[in-house]
Amino acid sequence: MNNSFIDLLNLYQIIDNSLIESEGEITPEIQALLDNFNGDLKDSLDRYRGWINYNRSQYNMYEEEENRLKARKLSCESRIEFARNKMLQLMELSGESKLKTDLGNYNIRNTESWELKEDITEENKNSLLSSGYATKEFKPHISIIKKDFKDGVLETIPDCIKITPKKSLIIR
């Protein structure tokens, strides 16, 4: 196999597009493309490293684009909210609660917003829990348990904790 950068980049793009088309399933055709990575161990590792770097750069590009689009989305939401508030102010200043125009109908609606106070007491919490108006979410802090065990603060690992050994490759 030719090891030029352009050839490898083209192969990465072909594999990437094929994986997208197959919705992530490795078909025999894709496996044949991946088999092109085989050779001696050093060449194979370098090719896979290149493929990882290619996919990492794709991931980063998509993440940056996602962040850019999120910022634009928030900006649009902000402009919409600003315009709605201006329209409400104009109607309130005019003293009208209902208006009809050629483009639409406008009404002022009074509603209530309910939220939990920040200074809720334990008694109130327990009352809401016991009456079914609230749930108590259980979320163990695994990283703290792990740290305390490694630091000797915790003598034994709780029975409810499952430890699964894993191996990973470090690429630098």
JOPEWO-V600224 format. One record per run of one state. SS is the DSSP state (~ for helix, > for strand, _ for the rest). FROM is the first residue (numbers start at 1). LEN is the number of residues. If there is no record, write none. Layout:
{{SS,FROM,LEN} {SS,FROM,LEN}}
//
This chain:
{{_,1,4} {~,5,17} {_,22,6} {~,28,8} {_,36,5} {~,41,54} {_,95,3} {>,98,3} {_,101,4} {>,105,3} {_,108,14} {~,122,9} {_,131,11} {~,142,9} {_,151,22}}
//
